[in-house]
Amino acid sequence: MKIDKRTGRSVLLAASIGVTAALVLAACSASGTSPAPQAPSTADVDAAAAAALPAKYKDAGTIKVASDIPFPPMEMFDDNQVLTGFDYDLAQAIGARLGVTMELQTQAFDSIIPSLQSGKHDVIMSGMNDTPERQKTIDFVDYFHAGFSILVPAGNPGKIATVLDLCGKDVAVQKATVQAEILRGYDAECTAAGSGPMKIAELPLETDVQTAVRSGKAIADVVDSAVASYAAQTAGGGKLFEVVRDPANPAGYNPVYTGIGVLKKDSGLSQALLLALQAVVADGSYAEILKKYDMGDYAVDAAGLNLGS
């Protein structure tokens, strides 16, 4: 069974893209600010990608991107409340190759696909998993490949080594994620082992989940591997959490692809985005962005469409 690393998250604020700034974990309750988007330099344009872009986006000069902000390190605010993150940086690189601005706008994740269907946004770029179920509605231009990890308090006081060590224990996940469904899939194994099923608490925000772990209300947080790694590295100066390293699953459990979501009727836009992403990979920008956020382990071998089939 594959895991969906993203959730239904509440809208915190509306935000448009700004200049990339220093990477810092920002408080989720703060309001973000950002300067007006700047037009990309013509020197960065990839001729093939720009030629493939449908005229309506060329004429508008902007592609409106639905993004559930914040979700560090994919999309977040720095200490000056300027938008940054892996998705943000990659969106800017893709937009530059297309010769348009990729404008990230906050949208609650549980209504993010309807925001495309209503015409409010053009694409989704929000750490969204490419799953067969979602492919019934949208296509994916895939740019990331990762699983989920177990985040525990520093020192791992519960001595958690694998996912089955969570059996019978209090575990927290973000509400509306597939993590909860995946963990419940271990009920039979947990019961057979004599520990009983995991006691799963679903909380509104990832920050709420981490608070539950810090306070001892939950023994672990089960979350996207990139998010777990970032929290372990940055929260409390890197002193609050650690990631359980399961030798049998070094890249995390149930790895899946993540992609840019595009309505199936907008196949021309999907093709242009794919060509732009391929250009970003070819010129080394993709590797640089991954390195900036210490996420090289989650690189795709090659950009593609609907790789999660």
LUMDOPA-893722 format. One record per residue (C-alpha): residue in one letter; x, y, z. Coordinates in Angstrom, 3 decimals. Layout:
BEGIN
{'A' {X Y Z}} ...
! end
This chain:
BEGIN
{'M' {0.000 0.000 0.000}} {'K' {1.326 3.432 -0.887}} {'I' {1.363 6.364 1.474}} {'D' {0.149 9.870 0.815}} {'K' {2.396 12.292 2.592}} {'R' {0.136 15.330 2.346}} {'T' {-2.928 16.306 4.321}} {'G' {-6.016 18.423 4.627}} {'R' {-4.539 21.489 6.312}} {'S' {-6.269 24.682 7.404}} {'V' {-5.735 27.908 5.479}} {'L' {-3.431 30.196 7.413}} {'L' {-2.995 33.082 4.990}} {'A' {-2.863 34.072 1.349}} {'A' {0.608 34.499 -0.003}} {'S' {2.243 35.317 -3.307}} {'I' {5.795 34.502 -4.199}} {'G' {8.716 36.677 -3.180}} {'V' {12.458 36.472 -3.360}} {'T' {14.106 33.387 -1.892}} {'A' {15.633 34.035 1.522}} {'A' {17.481 32.200 4.283}} {'L' {16.001 28.870 5.324}} {'V' {14.503 28.932 8.813}} {'L' {11.623 27.062 10.418}} {'A' {8.818 29.616 10.671}} {'A' {5.915 29.593 13.110}} {'C' {2.804 28.319 11.402}} {'S' {0.582 30.924 13.028}} {'A' {2.433 33.929 11.620}} {'S' {1.265 35.988 8.673}} {'G' {3.632 35.945 5.709}} {'T' {4.713 38.839 3.576}} {'S' {6.483 38.885 0.264}} {'P' {7.362 41.466 -2.380}} {'A' {5.652 41.466 -5.754}} {'P' {6.833 38.699 -8.098}} {'Q' {9.536 39.671 -10.571}} {'A' {9.403 38.667 -14.234}} {'P' {11.897 35.927 -15.119}} {'S' {14.978 36.796 -17.136}} {'T' {14.782 35.915 -20.820}} {'A' {18.276 34.436 -20.458}} {'D' {16.824 31.584 -18.402}} {'V' {14.111 30.620 -20.878}} {'D' {14.238 27.144 -22.412}} {'A' {13.087 27.481 -26.019}} {'A' {11.350 24.105 -26.261}} {'A' {9.497 24.473 -22.953}} {'A' {8.422 28.047 -23.699}} {'A' {7.211 27.069 -27.161}} {'A' {5.089 24.267 -25.717}} {'L' {3.388 26.537 -23.156}} {'P' {-0.237 27.238 -24.172}} {'A' {-0.910 30.819 -25.250}} {'K' {-3.254 31.642 -22.342}} {'Y' {-0.376 31.290 -19.857}} {'K' {2.075 33.170 -22.066}} {'D' {-0.410 36.000 -22.385}} {'A' {-1.106 36.076 -18.639}} {'G' {2.588 35.888 -17.814}} {'T' {1.669 33.931 -14.671}} {'I' {0.798 30.380 -13.697}} {'K' {-1.251 30.323 -10.487}} {'V' {0.005 27.602 -8.172}} {'A' {-2.135 26.168 -5.358}} {'S' {0.036 25.355 -2.332}} {'D' {-0.860 24.367 1.222}} {'I' {1.497 26.729 3.062}} {'P' {3.285 26.108 5.416}} {'F' {4.621 22.557 5.221}} {'P' {8.373 22.776 5.922}} {'P' {10.653 22.217 4.123}} {'M' {8.472 22.029 1.002}} {'E' {6.807 25.427 1.455}} {'M' {7.290 27.737 4.423}} {'F' {8.245 31.227 5.579}} {'D' {11.664 32.393 6.701}} {'D' {12.298 34.511 9.785}} {'N' {11.213 37.601 7.840}} {'Q' {7.994 35.814 6.811}} {'V' {9.087 35.598 3.175}} {'L' {7.995 32.523 1.271}} {'T' {10.686 29.910 0.657}} {'G' {11.102 26.127 0.554}} {'F' {11.887 23.352 -1.900}} {'D' {8.633 23.609 -3.865}} {'Y' {8.961 27.393 -3.987}} {'D' {12.517 27.320 -5.326}} {'L' {11.744 24.611 -7.862}} {'A' {8.652 26.516 -9.022}} {'Q' {10.771 29.608 -9.640}} {'A' {13.284 27.601 -11.667}} {'I' {10.507 26.015 -13.757}} {'G' {8.810 29.367 -14.298}} {'A' {12.091 30.883 -15.471}} {'R' {12.473 28.168 -18.120}} {'L' {8.927 28.826 -19.304}} {'G' {9.364 32.612 -19.312}} {'V' {6.476 33.169 -16.865}} {'T' {6.020 33.658 -13.131}} {'M' {4.944 30.681 -11.007}} {'E' {2.879 32.364 -8.287}} {'L' {2.306 30.279 -5.167}} {'Q' {-1.001 30.963 -3.411}} {'T' {-2.186 29.342 -0.196}} {'Q' {-4.971 26.794 -0.560}} {'A' {-6.226 24.279 2.011}} {'F' {-5.095 20.835 0.939}} {'D' {-8.494 19.182 1.284}} {'S' {-9.875 21.564 -1.369}} {'I' {-6.764 21.882 -3.507}} {'I' {-7.973 19.784 -6.460}} {'P' {-11.377 21.552 -6.504}} {'S' {-9.452 24.851 -6.705}} {'L' {-8.136 23.683 -10.087}} {'Q' {-11.538 22.469 -11.214}} {'S' {-13.084 25.843 -10.378}} {'G' {-10.414 27.750 -12.282}} {'K' {-9.041 29.479 -9.185}} {'H' {-5.617 27.922 -9.760}} {'D' {-3.813 26.445 -12.742}} {'V' {-1.636 23.797 -11.069}} {'I' {-0.875 22.259 -7.689}} {'M' {2.623 22.301 -6.242}} {'S' {2.322 21.286 -2.625}} {'G' {4.247 18.108 -1.898}} {'M' {1.331 16.189 -3.432}} {'N' {1.650 12.437 -3.914}} {'D' {1.111 10.949 -7.332}} {'T' {-1.401 8.140 -6.694}} {'P' {-3.551 6.070 -9.068}} {'E' {-6.676 7.438 -7.379}} {'R' {-5.661 11.048 -8.000}} {'Q' {-4.653 10.236 -11.564}} {'K' {-8.338 9.698 -12.294}} {'T' {-8.710 13.479 -12.014}} {'I' {-5.303 15.057 -12.595}} {'D' {-1.967 14.340 -14.224}} {'F' {1.344 14.632 -12.392}} {'V' {4.670 16.038 -13.514}} {'D' {6.804 14.140 -11.015}} {'Y' {9.851 15.716 -9.361}} {'F' {10.360 13.955 -5.992}} {'H' {10.406 10.425 -4.549}} {'A' {10.183 9.766 -0.803}} {'G' {8.425 7.697 1.826}} {'F' {7.378 8.322 5.419}} {'S' {9.492 8.216 8.564}} {'I' {9.020 7.913 12.312}} {'L' {9.938 11.050 14.277}} {'V' {10.601 10.570 18.000}} {'P' {11.940 12.724 20.853}} {'A' {15.710 13.159 20.931}} {'G' {17.325 10.143 22.548}} {'N' {14.460 7.909 21.397}} {'P' {13.230 7.173 24.952}} {'G' {10.627 4.726 23.655}} {'K' {13.355 2.680 21.941}} {'I' {11.445 2.634 18.657}} {'A' {13.377 0.767 15.957}} {'T' {10.693 -0.175 13.390}} {'V' {7.080 0.678 12.676}} {'L' {5.933 -2.450 14.529}} {'D' {7.450 -1.057 17.731}} {'L' {4.575 1.442 17.653}} {'C' {2.017 -1.322 18.253}} {'G' {-0.141 -0.626 21.299}} {'K' {1.348 2.841 21.735}} {'D' {0.063 6.413 21.275}} {'V' {1.051 7.701 17.847}} {'A' {0.201 11.088 16.346}} {'V' {-0.320 11.965 12.686}} {'Q' {-1.708 14.942 10.843}} {'K' {-5.445 14.832 10.258}} {'A' {-6.739 13.542 6.906}} {'T' {-3.437 11.979 5.923}} {'V' {-3.150 8.477 4.579}} {'Q' {-0.545 7.840 7.288}} {'A' {-3.398 7.003 9.647}} {'E' {-4.848 4.540 7.144}} {'I' {-1.455 2.952 6.563}} {'L' {-0.788 2.571 10.280}} {'R' {-4.194 0.977 10.822}} {'G' {-3.135 -1.526 8.194}} {'Y' {-0.763 -2.948 10.802}} {'D' {-3.615 -3.745 13.226}} {'A' {-3.591 -7.468 12.494}} {'E' {0.177 -7.772 12.941}} {'C' {0.063 -5.727 16.133}} {'T' {-2.753 -7.843 17.540}} {'A' {-0.976 -11.075 16.620}} {'A' {2.138 -9.810 18.409}} {'G' {0.068 -9.272 21.547}} {'S' {0.559 -5.518 21.784}} {'G' {-2.731 -4.507 20.199}} {'P' {-3.297 -1.858 17.506}} {'M' {-1.606 1.521 17.586}} {'K' {-3.573 4.276 19.330}} {'I' {-3.640 6.901 16.611}} {'A' {-4.405 10.571 17.316}} {'E' {-5.133 12.692 14.231}} {'L' {-4.328 16.373 14.843}} {'P' {-5.027 19.432 12.650}} {'L' {-1.474 20.540 11.831}} {'E' {1.958 18.943 11.671}} {'T' {3.101 21.420 14.314}} {'D' {0.348 20.082 16.600}} {'V' {1.635 16.565 16.034}} {'Q' {5.195 17.549 16.928}} {'T' {3.924 19.311 20.052}} {'A' {2.141 16.100 21.105}} {'V' {5.392 14.173 20.774}} {'R' {7.350 16.791 22.696}} {'S' {4.793 16.810 25.524}} {'G' {4.724 13.020 25.825}} {'K' {1.135 12.649 24.627}} {'A' {2.420 10.571 21.717}} {'I' {5.482 8.384 21.494}} {'A' {6.065 9.206 17.818}} {'D' {5.018 11.266 14.813}} {'V' {4.643 9.439 11.491}} {'V' {5.220 11.897 8.651}} {'D' {6.810 12.432 5.245}} {'S' {10.529 11.618 5.365}} {'A' {11.657 15.051 4.180}} {'V' {9.521 16.743 6.826}} {'A' {10.774 14.405 9.550}} {'S' {14.390 14.987 8.567}} {'Y' {13.924 18.762 8.505}} {'A' {12.256 18.801 11.930}} {'A' {15.045 16.690 13.412}} {'Q' {17.671 19.035 11.985}} {'T' {16.055 22.357 12.880}} {'A' {13.554 22.152 15.766}} {'G' {15.151 23.501 18.930}} {'G' {18.445 23.825 17.134}} {'G' {18.307 20.155 16.226}} {'K' {17.979 19.036 19.864}} {'L' {14.294 18.123 20.113}} {'F' {13.752 15.216 17.723}} {'E' {15.440 12.396 15.892}} {'V' {14.382 10.176 13.017}} {'V' {14.198 6.420 13.530}} {'R' {16.595 4.786 11.084}} {'D' {15.166 1.435 10.051}} {'P' {17.949 -0.476 8.226}} {'A' {15.349 -2.319 6.180}} {'N' {13.833 0.960 4.950}} {'P' {16.699 3.493 4.592}} {'A' {14.694 5.870 2.377}} {'G' {11.596 5.655 4.562}} {'Y' {8.529 3.457 4.370}} {'N' {6.350 3.129 1.255}} {'P' {8.185 5.616 -1.013}} {'V' {5.983 7.325 -3.607}} {'Y' {6.346 10.020 -6.245}} {'T' {5.419 13.640 -5.697}} {'G' {4.460 15.866 -8.588}} {'I' {2.912 19.012 -9.974}} {'G' {-0.820 18.393 -10.342}} {'V' {-2.498 19.505 -13.581}} {'L' {-6.049 18.893 -14.778}} {'K' {-6.175 16.249 -17.510}} {'K' {-7.797 18.683 -19.920}} {'D' {-4.714 20.887 -19.658}} {'S' {-2.339 18.360 -21.232}} {'G' {-0.508 21.115 -23.101}} {'L' {0.416 22.740 -19.807}} {'S' {1.579 19.392 -18.406}} {'Q' {3.864 18.875 -21.384}} {'A' {5.346 22.368 -21.070}} {'L' {5.965 21.859 -17.355}} {'L' {7.633 18.510 -18.046}} {'L' {9.969 20.067 -20.614}} {'A' {10.795 22.898 -18.202}} {'L' {11.476 20.439 -15.371}} {'Q' {13.691 18.356 -17.633}} {'A' {15.652 21.517 -18.472}} {'V' {16.030 22.327 -14.771}} {'V' {17.342 18.804 -14.160}} {'A' {19.704 18.937 -17.145}} {'D' {21.324 22.256 -16.231}} {'G' {22.016 21.221 -12.634}} {'S' {19.546 23.586 -10.962}} {'Y' {17.443 20.701 -9.650}} {'A' {20.447 19.139 -7.917}} {'E' {21.390 22.516 -6.410}} {'I' {17.906 23.013 -4.963}} {'L' {17.881 19.509 -3.507}} {'K' {21.295 20.148 -1.951}} {'K' {20.139 23.448 -0.452}} {'Y' {17.442 21.631 1.517}} {'D' {19.536 18.497 2.147}} {'M' {17.078 16.356 0.202}} {'G' {19.337 14.682 -2.332}} {'D' {18.117 11.251 -1.213}} {'Y' {14.687 12.056 -2.636}} {'A' {15.707 12.981 -6.195}} {'V' {13.932 11.348 -9.132}} {'D' {16.109 9.495 -11.627}} {'A' {14.328 11.375 -14.403}} {'A' {11.386 13.748 -14.591}} {'G' {8.252 12.090 -15.930}} {'L' {4.469 12.072 -16.183}} {'N' {2.319 9.942 -13.879}} {'L' {5.172 7.824 -12.542}} {'G' {2.979 6.759 -9.630}} {'S' {0.849 4.503 -11.840}} 
! end
